[in-house]
Amino acid sequence: MVYKIDPEIDRHYIEEFRQKPIGAHSPGLQRLLNTMRHDPSGKQVVLVCKRPFEEWVLGLMPADRREPIAIEDGPVFTDIEEAEWEVFRRRWRLLTGESINRPLRD
Amino acid sequence: MLKIVGYPDRYSVAPGEEIAFKISLEEGETFEARLVRVVNGDCNPAGPGLKFPHIPTEIDGIHAGKPQRIDAGSYMVATELPAVAAQTFSFLGFVWPTMPGRGEQVIAAQWDPATQAGFQIGIGDEGRLSLTVGDGSGGTETVRVDHPMLERQWYQIAVTFDPPSGEFTLDQRPLIPYAVVRDHGQYRGRIRLEVQAPPVAFYLAGRPDSDGTVGHHFDGKIDGPILLSGVRTHADHDGLLAGSAPQDVVTARIAHWDFSREIESVNAIDIGPSGRHGRLMQMPARAMKGHNWTGEEQAWPNKPEHYGAVHFHHDDIYDAQWETSVSLSIPDDLKSGAYALHAWSGDSDETATRETYIPFFVRPPRDKAKRGKRPPVLVLAPTMSYLSYCNHAEHITARGAERQMGRLLTFGHTDLYMYDHPELGGSHYDTHADGSGVCYSSRLRPNLNFSPRYHSWLGGPGSALYQYNADTHLFDWLDHKGVDYDLITDEDLHEEGYDLLADYRIVITGTHPEYHSTAMWDGMKAWIDRGGRLMYMGGNGWYWRIGFHKTEPGVIEVRRAEDGIRTWAAEPGEYYQSFNGEFGGLWRRIGRAPNVMAGVGFIAQGFDISTFYRRAPDADHPRAAFIFKDVPDEIIGDFGLVGGGAAGIELDCISANLGGPPNMLRLASSDGHSAMMMLVNEEFGVVPPNLGGDQNERVHADLAFGETPSGGALFATSSIAWCGSLSHNDYDNNVSRITWNVLERFLDETPFV
């Protein structure tokens, strides 16, 4: 059976991702991310670069290419890992109903 | 979003020759242009920065521009047909629709869009066979069978029409019937419209529109299309294909196109008496299995009669056919190397990019007598790999890419433009809208990711470079070191082979020279076997076999055959290249693993982060002493602009039993890879539970060196990310030193053995 996120088990990995969003992860965090990064609706969250190496915002690519990509006005990220953390927090809230009110890293 | 895009009419040009640039402006009526040399296309502030020295030429200045569009979609056109609907006629054939629900699609037509005269046979309304006729005064009438065709099933179709009476028949017969499924359709009736029969060109898989484009394309295969006078049936079709039709049927043929003839060409041969040959436009796929393919033969050259189908796509593109916006005569004294036309139409901002760099390469003079003394170093620009990745859009079309990357997919203005313009056509990694693989890629269209300043969703974190722009890290290092070199492209090597390499002592590759034709492979191997010294500066090289078209310039073919990292898979029985009849797929599957060429071969890929190499015992071997001069370090390349290290993206290693030389030294091996750096699938038969680099000891890059018996040598970095580390610490680092040590020794004429 495909793994389903269990907040009691997976909450453990939030801190690991918060400290290092990109890079080698523990098997448990990798399983969590592989699960979170699948959207059965066919939509895809993307990172839209406004100014190379300076500013990014999030966008939502629809399942049907004939529809436009919805680009957010904000938040504007000055660090790609900040955007990774924001997407992680949104997905966690969507999948568990819980909010994560902590910043990226300490 | 991009407000100015373009492409050159060639990727390689020699001094004294002319190169034309085709540019489309989304706004305004003029643009400025100038020639620049491309030294570094990476604007990452952590690196040395952009370097585009201006080369003054006669094109400096303002040029007129306008919007130019692409009319994508393949079709057949035959211009020598009479007005077919002037008499009773029948159209017989087989179709294999791949998107029957996409809307109105034309299978066959002789239609004047200006007057709405003629006839169209097609599918519509979820895929029901239809006949549309027009009276030339704007009046049209359409009739259809009751049931839609199924996707990817063969149907024999017969459409007859008798203009004087208006009587018609439509017959849509599945070759394989299924229980409960109703996809057989027959409809017989009378059309009241007085049909006009214009003497215009005949089309398959599309028809002309009033704006001059060709539209209403059919997605799928067509096999055995025949036009006849009189009312004919499936039995007549079968008889004609079998060569057993009675004479009255044989002589009734207006045109009988046999797509199994001249498969390597774009000709659609009419085997009827009138020779009303057609031409296939925008490169539909050939050497496709026909309705009668049995599996008894896998190679179309051995049984072309089983490969009588052409697969048309509404998103096929061969030639954008844009008008030339500016041309440049290459000065006789222009140094060989990487260049670009820098064109801009205004200031860029957060919402729009109003400048473009259209890259090309200046090669040495074609005439050997005019070359004079050349430097000993030759850079081989992997342009056919750039072309294979042309408008690579998996981040748009393939869900799962974020998982594969291990990070968010980044979209710049170029990617947003690519999203909005599928008519640009995809790469060899993409699929057509109908799900079939893109097996042809042409350079006669904008290649958006073959550009300086493009930061790829696929490139490692940091600079995020992949392919061409990653190779500018190498150009930059060569420039910084003051290395005098010539440059040729893959296409030059394909056309001229070993002779073009013969005068050079050293060949330096790009970061990802993945695609090679047989002529390219043979030329390079002949050079190595005769004492050449190869500096393989990347990873996953000599992987896929490609074919060049024999008459149409600038287009290559790949068949994603039975193995390898494949984003799509060729259909069983469709592994042989249509352009030349060669068995396609991995060079490894043809008995020429990358190891045979470079001493190393593809082992793993992962796109999250890059890591470092750890010195191996062979580094201290006397044969390798020159490589490690002033490099005592245990760890090599734990820095870099592509993923943060020198070992990343795609990795090669030394492997036994793949035909590589047994005397390769393993100088260093990469370490510290994450679970996302995974073993490639040609390396296992049974899927192992430990695919990732955190658990699989085979997942690593080998920095490697070996001598050849003819006095030459092979040096392999075995990692796409290597060149991203060259500029670290103002080019003073162990990756740069090792690379320089190798180049310095390779420049020395003294044979290695």
Interface residues (C-beta under 8 A of the other chain):
Chain A: P21 I22 G23 A24 H25 P27 Q30 L33 N34 R37 H38 D39 G42 Q44 V45 V46 L47 V48 C49 K50 R51 P52 F53 E55 W56 G59 M61 R65 P68 I69 I80 A83 E84 V87
Chain B: C43 N44 P45 E350 H395 I396 T397 R399 G400 A401 E402 R403 G406 R407 L408 L409 T410 F411 G412 H413 L416 Y419 D420 P422 R453 H455 P461 D608 I609 G672 H673 S674 A675 M676 D694
